[in-house]
Amino acid sequence: MNFNTDQFVAAHKAHLDAVAGLTQTAFSGFERLVELNLAASKAAVAETFSGAHSLLSVKNPQDLMAAQAALVQPAFEKSVSYGRHLYDIASSTGAEITKAVEAKVAEQQATVKTLVENSLKNDPAGSDAAVAVIKTAYDASQSAAETLKKVAKQAAEQAEANIKAASAQAEAAVKSAMGKTAKAK
């Protein structure tokens, strides 16, 4: 198999298209992040002024404590919600990029496999042992790559599960502390 200029150009065009697609995915995730931050900032400014008005209208220390408590709970809930939205954006964007990269890697592996097989078809007489060694090494490298991909995927899934568990635990702890504070008043 001869690798000619047309194949070379086609391969580079395919890589360029893949990079363009990944860039668009990254920008889409960034746009979602900007929209989330703008909405959160807008809400925070409105809530700050609303909270300031409620704090300025208190008449005694009990009203002040009640007003402060009324401001804390929604702020915490919005913070948790923001974190979830942020995680969703990062997770979905990462998943899209991972899917595209895995597809491109699989395509490249198939191309390399075809290239190796076609090159080995034209082997000189008596080189069967060398061809067998090359095929075995190639198969072993593909097997190792698959194993590494599986291990990386499992590690990512475990990290995601740990983050979710830690987030839920922190949320429960804060809610519990806020409940105790409200009961103490």
ABEGO torsion letter per residue (X at the ends): XBBBAAAAAAAAAAAAAAAAAAAAAAAAAAAAAAAAAAAAAAAAAAAAAAAAAAAAABABAAAAAAAAAAAAAAAAAAAAAAAAAAAAAAAAAAAAAAAAAAAAAAAAAAAAAAAAAAAAAABBBGAAAAAAAAAAAAAAAAAAAAAAAAAAAAAAAAAAAAAAAAAAAAAAAAAAAAAAAAAAX
